[in-house]
Amino acid sequence: MFSLADVAASNKQPELVFWVGCAGSFDERAQRITRSVAKILDHVGIDYAVLGTEESCTGDPAKRAGNEFLFQMMALSNIQVLNGYGVKKIVTACPHCFNTLKNEYPELGGNYEVIHHTQLIQQLIREGKLRAAGGESFHGKKITYHDACYLGRANRVYEAPREALKALDADLVEMKRSRANGLCCGAGGAQLFKEPEPGKKEINVERTEEALASGAQVIASACPFCMTMLRDGVKQLEKEQEVEVLDIAELTVRANGI
């Protein structure tokens, strides 16, 4: 994994930039997702680079919390760096980063082709570069997928994650609420960073109960924030020995023996 600064110093331009994101950089569990995405990129021979220390938060939490001024400051700083390197294409494992970079940076001068890592995995499967062979078999294992709000409802990316899971030859089972009718994990809108408000039940527990009701042995996620909330739900319901929460990139790596 090379930094964009090192690549630029060699007068080269990578095929794409891997935007790691705050969670993927600093959260210990999300770091495993980051490593899985990097393994996939290395496995298929994609020429990529990361910003490293030059990458800053996209500003999504600030914007969702209502601080538009702080968001624009952070966004303009990132855009200056990205445009300075002539970045054209970005892949990220975080739907929040994906949504912000794709939909909110253009009006500030940041115009890039932005894809989510599940879309990249879908593309690589269609091209025959990922075959779900040589690694762990998921044949017959029940897997349910949780639609992340900023990937699903906000950007209508529903099929890419499911296509990646179907390639595992697993038994994909849907929750009661899925796709456009999916239930938020409870972390969006900067809610992850504040204490829950008074109520009868936390949203992540409600969502985890729906996942468990599907009979799935694996809850598949495509967002580091959803990952945190669902894992906490599984812990709270004391189902850690029965159910795994894994990112689609992690499942792909395990299935392909990468």
Residue pairs with C-beta under 8 A, 6 or more apart in sequence:
1 18
1 38
1 48
1 49
1 50
2 14
2 49
2 50
3 49
3 50
3 51
3 52
3 53
3 54
4 14
4 17
4 49
4 50
4 51
4 52
4 54
4 85
4 87
5 52
5 54
6 49
7 13
7 14
7 49
8 85
13 86
14 47
14 48
14 49
15 46
15 47
15 48
15 89
16 46
16 47
16 48
16 88
16 89
16 90
16 91
17 48
17 49
17 50
17 51
17 82
17 85
17 87
17 89
17 90
17 91
18 37
18 38
18 41
18 48
18 49
18 50
18 90
18 91
18 92
19 50
19 51
19 55
19 58
19 90
19 91
19 92
19 94
19 97
19 101
20 34
20 50
20 51
20 55
20 92
20 93
21 30
21 58
21 92
21 93
21 94
21 96
21 97
21 224
22 57
23 30
23 94
23 224
23 225
23 228
24 30
24 31
24 33
24 34
24 93
24 94
24 224
25 31
25 34
25 55
27 224
27 228
29 224
29 227
29 228
29 231
30 224
30 227
30 228
32 247
32 250
33 93
33 224
33 227
33 247
33 249
33 250
34 93
36 247
36 249
36 250
36 252
36 253
37 91
37 93
37 117
37 249
39 253
39 258
40 117
40 120
40 121
40 124
40 130
40 249
40 252
40 253
40 258
41 48
41 91
43 130
43 256
43 258
44 124
44 129
44 130
48 91
51 81
51 82
54 81
55 78
55 81
56 74
56 77
56 78
57 74
58 74
58 75
58 78
58 96
58 97
58 100
58 101
58 105
59 70
59 71
59 72
59 73
59 74
59 75
59 78
59 100
60 71
60 96
60 97
60 99
60 100
61 96
61 190
61 193
62 70
62 71
62 74
62 190
63 71
63 100
63 104
64 188
64 189
64 190
65 189
65 190
65 193
72 108
75 100
75 104
75 105
75 108
75 110
76 108
76 109
78 105
78 110
79 105
79 108
79 109
79 110
82 90
82 110
82 112
83 109
83 110
87 112
88 112
88 113
89 112
89 113
89 114
89 115
90 101
90 112
90 113
90 114
90 115
91 114
91 115
91 116
91 117
91 120
92 98
92 101
92 114
92 115
92 116
92 117
93 116
93 117
93 222
93 224
93 247
93 249
94 223
94 224
94 225
95 116
95 148
95 149
95 150
95 151
95 154
95 155
95 222
95 223
96 150
96 188
96 223
96 225
98 114
98 115
98 116
98 150
98 151
98 155
99 150
99 151
99 154
99 155
101 110
101 112
101 114
102 112
102 114
102 155
103 154
103 155
105 111
105 112
116 151
116 155
116 157
116 160
116 222
117 222
117 248
117 249
118 151
118 157
118 160
118 161
118 164
118 222
118 248
119 157
119 160
121 130
121 160
121 164
121 248
121 249
121 252
122 159
122 160
122 163
122 164
124 130
125 131
125 163
125 164
125 167
130 167
130 252
130 256
131 167
131 256
132 138
132 167
132 168
132 169
132 252
132 255
132 256
133 255
133 256
133 257
134 256
134 257
135 253
135 254
135 255
135 256
135 257
135 258
136 254
136 255
136 257
137 169
137 255
138 168
138 169
138 170
138 218
138 251
138 255
139 169
139 170
140 170
140 171
141 170
141 171
141 217
141 218
142 170
142 171
142 173
142 214
142 215
142 216
142 217
142 218
143 165
143 168
143 170
143 171
143 172
143 173
143 216
143 217
143 218
143 219
143 220
143 251
144 172
144 173
144 174
144 175
144 211
144 214
144 216
144 218
144 219
144 220
145 161
145 162
145 165
145 172
145 174
145 178
145 219
145 220
145 221
145 222
145 248
146 175
146 182
146 185
146 207
146 211
146 219
146 220
146 221
146 226
146 230
147 153
147 158
147 161
147 178
147 179
147 182
148 185
148 221
148 222
148 223
148 225
148 226
149 182
149 184
149 185
149 188
150 188
150 223
151 157
151 161
151 222
151 223
152 158
152 179
152 180
152 182
153 180
153 182
156 180
158 179
158 180
161 220
161 222
161 248
162 172
164 248
164 251
164 252
165 172
165 220
165 248
165 251
166 172
167 255
168 251
168 252
168 255
170 218
173 214
173 215
173 216
174 214
175 182
175 183
175 210
175 211
175 213
175 214
176 210
176 213
176 214
177 183
177 210
183 203
183 206
183 207
183 210
184 203
184 207
185 203
185 204
185 207
185 223
185 225
185 226
185 229
185 230
186 192
186 196
186 202
186 203
186 204
186 207
186 229
187 204
187 225
187 226
187 228
187 229
188 225
192 225
192 228
192 229
196 202
202 233
203 229
204 229
204 230
204 232
204 233
205 233
205 236
205 237
207 229
207 230
207 233
208 219
208 230
208 233
208 234
208 236
208 237
208 239
209 233
209 237
211 219
211 230
211 233
211 243
212 237
212 239
212 243
216 243
217 242
217 243
217 244
218 243
218 244
218 245
218 246
218 251
219 230
219 234
219 243
219 244
219 245
219 246
220 246
220 247
220 248
220 251
221 227
221 230
221 245
221 246
221 247
221 248
222 247
222 248
224 247
227 245
227 247
230 245
231 245
234 240
234 243
234 245
252 258
